[in-house]
Amino acid sequence: MQHLKKLLAIENSTLAQLLRYSLHGLEATLQKAQAECPNDPGIEVCDEVLREIQNLLQVRVKVEVNEQARPTVSYANTFTPPSSESKLDYLRAAFDSDSELSLYLGDSPLYSQTDSDLWDEIHRKLLRVPEDLAECWRQRALELAQEVGAIADNSRLYHLPFIRDEIIYPGLRGTVISPGLCLSQTAFEQKNIIPEYASEELTLLAGFLVLFIKLIELEPELYHALKSVFSFDVIPLSSQPEQRTQYIEALIDRFQRTKKAEETTDPLLILRAWIDMDEAIHSLTFVPPAERYSWWGKLQQESRRALKKIVAIATNAGYEVRIRQLTGIYADICALTKDDLQLDCGGIPGEVLTCLRVYAKINNEEIPGRVIFRSSR
C-alpha cells in the first residue's frame, strides 16, 4: 500500500497514471460484482478493499512549492478532484454545528477520518435522536451526498442478527462507498441459540442477546450501567475491555436464567428473571442516553412491552403484580429507586434520562427501580 501511494503521487508519471486507471477499473468491476452477488460471503471484505482503493485514488500529485509562486497542476488526465477536502466535509460541518442535535448527542464532535466512516458514524448517531429529527437529517445527508455524486445503495448492507428483517439505514455507492446497516432474521437463525418450542418472548430476548453482542463490536460510543457489574458510574465499553467482557457475560447469564425459568413454567420465577434481563437490556446505553422515541429507544422498549405480557401471565395465575417504568421529574420518583446514576448532559435538568430497571411490587414485596437522571444544576 505504501509503495502504491508513492507511485500515485509522482508528477508526470505514465506509470502512475496507468495505475490510477487500473484502480478505477478494479473499483468499477468490484462494485458491479457486489451488486450482482449481494449475498456473496466476501461482500464485507470487498467493502474494505473498495475503501482502500478509494483512499488510494485520493492521493494527489506531489508539487514542489517555492517562495515565488505555487505552480498549477492539471488534473485533466486524472479522476482525482483538485480539492484535498473530503467530499462530505460540508455534511460534517452542518452536522457538528446543529444545536438541536447536540441536545441529544452531547457536544462530542464527529471523529471519522474518511467519507465512508463519516456516513456510517452520522447515521449511527441519528439512531439516538427522536425519529422525526433523525428522518429529517437522513434526507438532508442523502441530498448532500447526491450533490457530490454518491447515491443510496441498499444492496451493500452490514447484517445484524435479530428476530426480523429491517433496513436501518442505506449505504452509499458512486463517488463515496459506504455500507449501510440492517437487521437480519436469517443471521439470527444461523446463531441457533434457542429451541424450536421457545416462546415469542424468549425468542425476543435471544434476539437482543445476539444483537447487542454484535453492536458492542461495532459501536465505539456504547456504555453500560449494569449495577451487578459496576454500580457507581456509567462505563464506556470501548476503552474498558474488562468491563465490556463482564457486561456481555452478565447479559448471557441473565438470558440463560430466563430460559431455565421458562422451562419451569413458574410465573413468578419467570417474572423475576425477566425483570433482571430487561434491566441488562436497558443498561446498554449512551452518554447522553438515547432519546425514548429514537430508534434505540423504541428498540429497547420492545423488551418492556414483552415484560408487560409476562406480568399479565403472573396476574392471571393469581399473583398481585405491579411494575412501573420510571420517567418524568426525578424528585417525584426517587422514593421508588435505589443506586441511581446522575449525568450533567442530555435531556432536561432534574428529569429522568432513562429507566434502567423498572419498579416492581410482587405480592407484598417491593423491588426498587433504577434510573439515570440529569443533574438539576
C-alpha positions in Angstrom: 0.0 0.0 0.0 2.8 2.4 0.9 4.5 1.9 -2.5 1.3 2.3 -4.4 0.8 5.7 -2.7 4.3 6.7 -3.6 3.8 5.8 -7.3 0.4 7.6 -7.5 2.0 10.8 -6.1 4.7 11.0 -8.7 4.3 14.0 -11.0 4.2 13.5 -14.8 4.4 9.7 -14.4 2.8 7.5 -17.1 3.1 4.5 -14.7 1.2 6.5 -12.0 -1.5 7.4 -14.5 -1.8 3.7 -15.6 -2.1 2.6 -12.0 -4.8 5.2 -11.3 -6.8 4.0 -14.4 -6.4 0.4 -13.3 -7.6 1.2 -9.8 -10.7 2.9 -11.2 -11.3 -0.1 -13.4 -10.9 -2.5 -10.4 -13.2 -0.4 -8.3 -16.0 -0.4 -11.0 -15.6 -4.2 -11.5 -15.9 -4.9 -7.8 -18.9 -2.6 -7.4 -20.7 -4.3 -10.3 -19.9 -7.7 -8.9 -21.2 -6.8 -5.5 -24.5 -5.5 -7.0 -24.9 -8.8 -8.8 -23.9 -11.0 -5.9 -25.2 -9.3 -2.7 -25.1 -12.5 -0.7 -21.5 -13.4 -1.5 -19.6 -14.4 1.7 -16.8 -12.0 0.7 -19.1 -8.9 0.5 -17.9 -7.3 3.7 -14.2 -7.9 3.0 -14.8 -6.5 -0.5 -16.2 -3.3 1.1 -12.9 -2.9 2.9 -11.0 -3.4 -0.4 -13.1 -0.7 -2.1 -12.4 1.7 0.8 -8.7 1.1 0.4 -8.9 1.7 -3.4 -10.9 4.9 -2.7 -8.2 6.1 -0.3 -5.5 5.4 -2.8 -7.4 7.3 -5.5 -7.5 10.4 -3.2 -3.6 10.6 -3.3 -2.7 13.8 -5.1 0.3 14.5 -7.3 3.2 16.0 -5.3 4.0 19.6 -6.2 7.0 21.5 -5.0 6.2 25.0 -3.8 8.9 27.7 -3.8 8.8 31.1 -2.3 8.0 32.8 -5.7 4.8 31.1 -6.7 2.7 27.9 -6.4 2.7 26.0 -9.7 -0.7 25.0 -11.0 -1.4 21.3 -11.6 -3.5 20.0 -14.4 -6.0 17.2 -13.5 -7.3 16.9 -17.0 -6.0 13.4 -17.3 -6.9 12.1 -13.9 -10.0 11.2 -12.0 -9.0 12.9 -8.8 -10.7 16.3 -7.9 -8.4 19.2 -7.3 -9.6 19.7 -3.7 -7.9 17.8 -1.0 -11.0 18.1 1.2 -13.2 15.0 1.6 -16.4 15.0 -0.4 -18.7 15.1 2.6 -16.9 17.9 4.5 -20.0 20.1 4.2 -22.1 17.4 5.7 -19.7 17.1 8.6 -19.7 20.8 9.3 -23.5 21.0 9.1 -24.0 18.1 11.5 -21.4 19.3 14.0 -23.0 22.8 14.1 -26.6 21.6 14.6 -27.5 22.8 18.2 -30.7 20.7 18.2 -28.7 17.5 17.7 -26.3 18.4 20.5 -29.2 18.4 22.9 -29.5 14.6 22.3 -25.9 13.7 21.4 -23.9 16.0 23.7 -21.0 18.1 22.5 -18.6 15.5 21.2 -17.6 16.2 17.5 -17.6 13.7 14.7 -14.3 11.7 14.7 -14.4 9.9 11.4 -11.4 10.4 9.1 -12.9 9.2 5.8 -16.2 9.8 3.9 -17.2 6.2 4.3 -16.8 6.2 8.0 -18.4 9.6 8.3 -21.6 8.4 6.6 -21.7 5.4 9.0 -21.0 7.5 12.1 -23.6 10.1 11.3 -26.3 7.5 10.7 -25.4 5.6 13.9 -25.7 8.8 15.9 -29.1 9.5 14.3 -30.4 6.3 15.8 -30.2 8.0 19.2 -32.3 11.1 18.4 -36.1 11.5 18.0 -37.3 9.8 14.8 -38.7 13.0 13.2 -35.4 14.8 13.6 -33.5 11.7 12.5 -35.6 11.3 9.4 -35.0 15.0 8.5 -31.3 14.6 8.8 -31.2 11.3 6.9 -32.9 13.1 4.0 -30.5 16.0 4.2 -27.4 13.7 4.4 -28.6 11.9 1.3 -29.2 15.1 -0.6 -25.7 16.3 0.3 -24.2 13.0 -0.7 -26.0 13.1 -4.1 -24.6 16.6 -4.8 -21.1 15.1 -4.8 -22.1 12.1 -7.0 -23.0 9.4 -4.4 -26.3 7.5 -4.3 -28.1 5.4 -1.8 -27.4 1.7 -2.0 -29.5 -0.9 -0.2 -27.6 -3.8 -1.7 -24.5 -3.3 0.4 -25.6 -3.7 4.0 -24.0 -5.0 7.1 -26.3 -7.6 8.6 -27.0 -7.6 12.3 -28.8 -10.7 13.8 -32.3 -10.1 15.1 -35.7 -11.6 15.0 -36.8 -9.6 12.0 -35.6 -8.0 8.8 -35.2 -4.2 8.7 -33.1 -1.8 6.8 -31.8 0.6 9.5 -30.0 3.0 7.0 -28.7 2.7 3.4 -25.2 2.5 2.2 -23.7 4.6 -0.5 -22.1 3.9 -3.9 -20.6 6.1 -6.6 -18.1 8.7 -5.5 -18.4 7.6 -1.9 -18.6 3.9 -0.9 -20.0 3.0 2.5 -22.0 0.1 3.7 -25.4 0.5 5.3 -26.9 -1.4 8.2 -29.8 -3.8 8.6 -31.4 -6.3 10.9 -31.4 -9.8 9.6 -33.6 -12.7 10.7 -31.5 -15.1 8.7 -28.4 -14.0 10.5 -30.3 -14.6 13.8 -31.5 -18.0 12.8 -28.0 -19.1 11.9 -27.0 -18.5 15.6 -29.2 -21.4 16.6 -29.3 -20.5 20.2 -33.0 -21.2 21.1 -35.1 -24.4 20.9 -38.0 -24.6 18.4 -40.5 -24.6 21.3 -39.3 -21.3 22.7 -42.0 -18.7 23.4 -42.2 -15.5 21.3 -41.0 -13.5 24.4 -37.9 -15.7 24.9 -37.1 -15.5 21.2 -37.1 -11.7 21.5 -34.6 -11.9 24.4 -32.4 -14.2 22.3 -32.6 -11.6 19.6 -31.5 -8.9 21.9 -28.6 -11.1 23.2 -27.0 -11.7 19.8 -27.8 -8.2 18.5 -26.2 -6.5 21.5 -23.1 -8.6 21.4 -22.6 -7.6 17.7 -23.4 -3.9 18.3 -20.8 -3.8 21.1 -18.2 -4.8 18.5 -19.4 -2.1 16.0 -20.4 0.9 18.1 -17.5 2.7 19.9 -19.7 5.0 21.9 -21.7 2.4 23.9 -21.6 2.4 27.7 -23.1 0.1 30.3 -24.8 1.0 33.6 -25.5 -2.6 34.8 -25.4 -2.5 38.6 -24.2 -6.1 39.1 -21.1 -5.3 37.0 -20.3 -1.8 38.2 -22.7 0.2 40.4 -21.1 3.6 40.7 -20.9 5.1 37.2 -21.7 4.7 33.5 -18.8 2.8 31.9 -17.5 3.3 28.3 -17.1 -0.2 26.8 -14.6 0.7 24.1 -11.9 1.9 26.5 -12.5 -0.7 29.2 -12.3 -4.2 27.7 -12.7 -5.9 31.1 -16.0 -4.1 31.8 -17.1 -5.0 28.2 -16.4 -8.7 28.9 -18.2 -8.6 32.2 -21.3 -6.9 30.8 -21.5 -9.5 28.0 -21.1 -12.3 30.5 -23.8 -10.9 32.7 -26.1 -10.5 29.6 -25.6 -14.1 28.7 -26.0 -15.3 32.2 -29.4 -13.5 32.7 -30.6 -14.8 29.4 -29.8 -18.4 30.4 -31.5 -17.9 33.7 -34.6 -16.6 32.0 -34.5 -19.6 29.6 -34.3 -22.0 32.6 -37.1 -20.2 34.4 -39.4 -20.6 31.4 -38.7 -24.3 31.4 -40.1 -24.5 35.0 -43.4 -22.7 33.9 -43.4 -20.9 37.3 -44.9 -17.5 36.6 -43.0 -15.7 39.5 -39.7 -17.3 38.7 -40.1 -16.3 35.0 -41.2 -12.7 36.0 -38.2 -12.1 38.3 -35.8 -13.4 35.6 -37.4 -11.2 33.0 -37.1 -8.1 35.2 -33.4 -8.8 35.5 -32.9 -9.4 31.8 -34.9 -6.3 30.9 -32.5 -4.3 33.2 -29.5 -5.7 31.4 -31.0 -4.7 28.0 -31.7 -1.1 29.2 -28.3 -0.8 30.8 -26.6 -0.8 27.4 -26.7 2.9 26.9 -25.0 6.1 25.6 -23.9 9.3 27.2 -26.4 11.1 27.0 -28.8 8.1 26.8 -30.7 7.6 23.6 -34.0 9.6 23.5 -37.0 7.5 24.3 -38.6 7.9 20.9 -35.4 7.3 18.9 -34.7 4.1 17.0 -32.6 2.9 20.0 -35.3 3.9 22.5 -38.0 2.1 20.6 -35.9 -1.0 20.2 -35.3 -1.3 23.9 -39.0 -0.6 24.6 -39.8 -3.9 22.8 -38.4 -5.6 25.9 -40.7 -3.5 28.2 -43.7 -4.4 26.1 -42.9 -8.1 26.4 -42.3 -7.7 30.1 -45.9 -6.5 30.5 -47.1 -9.7 28.9 -45.1 -11.7 31.5 -46.8 -9.6 34.2 -50.2 -10.4 32.8 -49.4 -14.1 32.9 -48.4 -13.9 36.6 -51.5 -11.8 37.3 -53.8 -14.3 35.6 -52.2 -17.0 37.7 -53.4 -15.2 40.9 -50.4 -13.2 41.9 -50.5 -9.5 42.7 -48.0 -7.8 40.4 -47.4 -4.2 39.5 -44.5 -2.8 37.6 -43.8 0.9 36.7 -41.4 2.3 34.2 -39.9 5.4 35.9 -40.0 8.6 33.9 -40.6 12.3 34.4 -39.2 14.5 37.2 -36.7 12.7 39.3 -37.9 14.1 42.6 -41.3 12.6 42.0 -40.0 9.0 41.6 -36.8 8.8 43.6 -38.6 7.1 46.6 -39.1 4.1 44.3 -35.5 3.8 43.2 -32.1 2.8 44.6 -28.5 3.4 43.5 -29.4 5.8 40.7 -26.8 7.4 38.4 -26.5 11.1 37.6 -25.3 12.9 34.5 -24.8 16.5 33.7 -25.8 16.3 30.0 -28.8 15.4 27.9 -32.5 15.9 28.5 -34.0 18.4 30.9 -32.2 19.2 34.2 -33.9 17.4 37.1 -35.6 14.8 34.9 -35.1 11.1 34.4 -33.0 10.4 31.3 -33.6 6.6 31.1 -35.2 3.9 33.3 -32.6 1.2 33.7 -34.7 -1.1 35.9 -38.5 -1.0 36.5 -40.0 -0.6 39.9 -41.9 -3.8 40.8 -44.3 -4.8 43.6 -44.8 -8.6 43.7 -47.5 -9.5 46.3 -46.2 -7.5 49.3 -42.6 -7.3 48.2 -41.3 -4.0 46.8 -38.3 -4.2 44.4 -36.7 -0.7 43.8 -36.2 0.6 40.3 -33.1 2.3 39.0 -32.6 5.3 36.7 -30.1 7.7 35.1 -31.2 11.3 35.7 -30.0 14.7 34.7 -28.5 16.9 37.4 -30.8 19.8 38.3 -27.9 22.2 38.3 
